[in-house]
Amino acid sequence: MAVRKAPLPGDTRIKVDVWSERDRLMVRVIDAATDEEIACWWDDDARGLVVDGFLDPRDWTRSAESYLRHIGVLGAGGR
């Protein structure tokens, strides 16, 4: 799992890219303002976050933002 701590302005949103093919899965979180990668999970790491309930395939963006706040990558105000 690659996670880069990055401050985000409070009004900045994140983008989530999801790619899957056969047994491969990639979930990438990007700062929408700068297009910089904030976090990227592959295969077992990504599936584990889904199974554990941290990432929700019905709402990737909201669940990823909530998880990144939970682990301290994003602050309460979006940073």
C-alpha positions as CSV (number, residue, x, y, z in Angstrom):
1,M,0.0,0.0,0.0
2,A,1.4,3.4,-1.0
3,V,0.1,6.4,0.9
4,R,1.4,9.9,0.7
5,K,0.4,12.4,3.3
6,A,-0.7,15.5,1.5
7,P,-2.6,18.5,2.8
8,L,-5.7,19.3,0.8
9,P,-7.5,22.7,1.0
10,G,-10.9,22.4,2.6
11,D,-12.8,23.0,-0.6
12,T,-10.8,20.5,-2.6
13,R,-12.4,17.2,-3.4
14,I,-10.8,13.9,-4.2
15,K,-11.2,11.7,-7.2
16,V,-11.2,7.9,-7.0
17,D,-10.1,5.8,-10.0
18,V,-11.1,2.1,-9.9
19,W,-9.7,-0.4,-12.3
20,S,-10.5,-4.1,-12.3
21,E,-9.7,-7.0,-14.7
22,R,-10.0,-10.7,-13.9
23,D,-8.5,-11.1,-10.4
24,R,-6.8,-7.6,-10.4
25,L,-8.2,-4.6,-8.6
26,M,-6.7,-1.1,-8.2
27,V,-8.2,1.8,-6.2
28,R,-6.4,5.1,-6.5
29,V,-7.3,8.4,-4.7
30,I,-6.2,11.6,-6.4
31,D,-6.3,15.2,-5.3
32,A,-8.8,16.7,-7.8
33,A,-7.1,20.1,-7.8
34,T,-3.5,18.9,-8.5
35,D,-4.1,15.4,-9.9
36,E,-1.5,14.1,-7.4
37,E,-1.9,10.6,-6.1
38,I,-2.8,10.5,-2.4
39,A,-3.2,6.8,-2.0
40,C,-3.2,3.7,-4.2
41,W,-4.2,0.1,-3.2
42,W,-3.8,-3.0,-5.4
43,D,-5.2,-6.5,-5.4
44,D,-5.3,-8.0,-1.9
45,D,-4.9,-4.6,-0.1
46,A,-7.8,-3.1,-2.1
47,R,-10.0,-6.2,-1.6
48,G,-9.2,-6.3,2.1
49,L,-10.3,-2.7,2.5
50,V,-13.6,-3.6,0.8
51,V,-14.1,-6.8,2.9
52,D,-13.3,-5.0,6.1
53,G,-15.9,-2.3,5.3
54,F,-13.5,0.6,4.8
55,L,-14.2,1.0,1.1
56,D,-17.7,0.7,-0.3
57,P,-18.0,-0.2,-4.1
58,R,-21.3,1.5,-4.1
59,D,-19.7,4.8,-3.1
60,W,-15.9,4.7,-3.7
61,T,-15.3,8.4,-3.2
62,R,-17.2,8.9,0.1
63,S,-15.8,5.7,1.6
64,A,-12.2,6.4,0.5
65,E,-12.4,9.9,1.9
66,S,-13.8,8.6,5.2
67,Y,-11.0,6.0,5.4
68,L,-8.3,8.5,4.6
69,R,-9.6,10.7,7.4
70,H,-9.7,7.7,9.7
71,I,-6.0,6.9,9.2
72,G,-5.0,10.6,9.4
73,V,-4.1,11.2,5.8
74,L,-6.9,13.8,5.4
75,G,-7.9,16.0,8.3
76,A,-11.4,16.9,9.4
77,G,-11.3,20.1,7.3
78,G,-10.2,18.3,4.2
79,R,-6.5,18.4,5.0
